[in-house]
Amino acid sequence: MRHGKKVNHLSRQTGHRKAMLANMGCSLIEHKRIITTVAKAKALKQFVEPLITKSKEDTTHNRRICFAYLRNKYAVTELFRDVAAKVGDRPGGYTRIIKMGNRLGDNADMAMIELVDFNELYNGGKKEEKKGRTRRAKKSAAPVAAPVAPAPVVEEVAPIVEEAAPIVEEVVETPVTEVVETPEVVEETPAVAEVEETPADEAPEAPATDEESKEEEA
C-alpha cells in the first residue's frame, strides 16, 4: 500500500527518475508538446511548472536553479527567451494534459502534455497579445487623469501653384539690306473708242425695193 506517499517514484531509482524528468522537460521546452504515459505526464507537470515560474524573472540565480534541474544550457536559454516571454501574463497552469487512449503494446494509458500558450489550434481565433514580464506597479498618490481622445488630424492640402516659366524668344537680328527703288512701269491701256451716237433723223435711208422702184417709174 502507498498510503501517504505523494510522490510517484515511477518504478525507478532517484537518479534515474531525475534524469528522465530532466530529459522530458527539455523535450517539452524544445518541441512544446510530447506524448507519454499519463503517470509520467503528471510527474512532468509537477517538475516543469515551477521552472517556468522561475523563468519569469530573468536573473543569474534563477538560471542556475533551472540549469541544475534541466542539465541542458540550450533548454535553459530557450526557456528564459521564448517560453518566458509567451507565458509572462499567465499566473499558473502552463501545461495541459490530454488523454489519448491506450497503447497497443502494453495497454498503458497515453497522454499528450503541451504548453498552453503554444497551441495554435485552441488559440487560433483569439488575438495574440504581446506578453511581457509582469512587474508590480508602484502606487502613486497623484490621481490618474482620464485619457483624452486625440483630436482628428486634418490634412491640409496646400494648393499647387504652377509657375509658368517665361518663355524668352531670342530675336535674331538679320542685317538690313538696302532696297533699290525701281521705277514703276505703268502700262497704258488703249482708251476705248467712243461710239458716236448718231441722231435718228440722220440715219441713212434703206435701199428701195423693186416694187417701190416700179411705182416710181409709172
Secondary structure, 3 states (H helix, E strand, C coil): CCCCCCCCCCCCCHHHHHHHHHHHHHHHHHHCEEEEEHHHHHHHHHHHHHHHHHHCCCCHHHHHHHHHHHCCHHHHHHHHHHHHHHCCCCCCCCEEEEEEEECCCCCCEEEEEEEHHHCCCCCCCCCCCCCCCCCCCCCCCCCCCCCCCCCCCCCCCCCCCCCCCCCCCCCCCCCCCCCCCCCCCCCCCCCCCCCCCCCCCCCCCCCCCHHHHHHHHC
